[in-house]
Amino acid sequence: MPWFKVDDTLAFHSKTLAAGNTAMGMWVRAGAWSMQTLSDGFIPNDIIKQLGGRALARKLVDADLWIEKDGGYAFHEWSERQPSRAKVKADREANAERIRKWRAKKDGETDA
C-alpha cells in the first residue's frame, strides 16, 4: 500500500498559509485519494466536487499547490515528491515475487 508523503514543514509553509486550513484539508484528502487510485497526482473534477469543490481547488491553484488541467487538477511537483503509478506497480510485483519465492522455499520447492 503506497502512502501519500507530506513534508514535515507543511504546517507553516507559506503556500499552506496562503491556501488556508480548509483548502489544505482538501489537499491532503486528494493526495490520499491519488495514492489509493494511483492517479499520479491528477484529481478529476468529479472527485473535486466530493472533496470540497472548485472554490477550494482555486485556493490551491492560487497558492501554487495545484495546477488546473483539462478535466481536473494536478498536484504541483507530484513526480518529484511521490512515487509514480509505475513504481508502485513494479514494487508490488517485486514484493509478490519475493513472497512467492519465500513460500516455495518454505514448502521445500526449488526454482526451476
Stockholm file with secondary structure:
# STOCKHOLM 1.0

chainA/1-112         MPWFKVDDTLAFHSKTLAAGNTAMGMWVRAGAWSMQTLSDGFIPNDIIKQLGGRALARKLVDADLWIEKDGGYAFHEWSERQPSRAKVKADREANAERIRKWRAKKDGETDA
#=GR chainA/1-112 SS CCCCCCCTTGGGCHHHHHHCHHHHHHHHHHHHHHHHHTCTTEEEHHHHHHHTCHHHHHHHHHTTSEEEETTEEEETTHHHHSCCHHHHHHHHHHHHHHHHHHHHHHTTCCCC
#=GC SS_cons         CCCCCCCTTGGGCHHHHHHCHHHHHHHHHHHHHHHHHTCTTEEEHHHHHHHTCHHHHHHHHHTTSEEEETTEEEETTHHHHSCCHHHHHHHHHHHHHHHHHHHHHHTTCCCC
//
